[in-house]
Amino acid sequence: MQKQAGNEDQDEIADCGRQSGDSKIGQRETQTGNYLVKTGFRFQWWWGVAVLAAGLLLFASFYFDGAMQSWISAHQSASVKKFMRGVSQFADWPGHISLGLVLLVLAYWRRSKKWMRIVAAMILACALAGIGARVVKIAVGRARPSVQTTEAWSGPNLSARYNAFPSGHTAASTAFFATLALASWRLGAAFLVIPVLIGFSRMYVAAHYLSDVVCAVLIGLLSAYAVAQWLFLEPGDPVARVRK
């Protein structure tokens, strides 16, 4: 009788332990589910604001196209124009890809897997933005500011004279250096002045409108963020912690 009572007590204790364990697991699952719901909501809210801001910025840039062109025309300088042409000449995607390959070799020589991954991401983002900008500019066929025409938008067109929107130079450069900034803000932030200079140079030499440059910046930022999330940023990090 005593043995049987002891067994029953042990069974009751075991049942209580299982119920307690099940309760804790249930609480953890509930907490995890709530966290995922909250995280998903914050993610959607963040992207919604970003898309709205980008749309408003692009819309406003079209409005100021004429004003920017007038300002540039009124502030032309032979020496500045020569400098801006040099910037445009050496700032296209081949220059960025070449720089990326040099940095990749240096990272390999230093045996830094982290920086090899980052530089590879910079090159990939640059290529992705360049391709994206190229597809859009051929599809919409916007005439460059230097082209005298009554039809500013001609539709699909392979002619370089009608490939203004968006700026391929600016898109590629923005993607390249924005990826670096996402990986290391302290190091990359200073280099963001380069795509800004390139974008201004493209307007100064009458190759692009302000809206062409703004759209290119948005394409470059989107390309940088997409590639960075895929290759080296820890999931959920809005700016950056590079995976080891």
Secondary structure, DSSP 8 states (H G I E B T S, - for coil): -HHHHHHHHHHHHHHHHHHHHHHHHHHHHHHHHHHHHHHHHHHHHHHHHHHHHHHHHHHHHHHTHHHHHHHHHHT--HHHHHHHHHHHHH-SHHHHHHHHHHHHHHHHHTT-HHHHHHHHHHHHHHHHHHHHHHHHHHHH-B--TTS--S-SB-SS---GGG--SS-HHHHHHHHHHHHHHHH-HHHHGGGGHHHHHHHHHHHHTTS--HHHHHHHHHHHHHHHHHHHHHHTB-TT-SS--B--
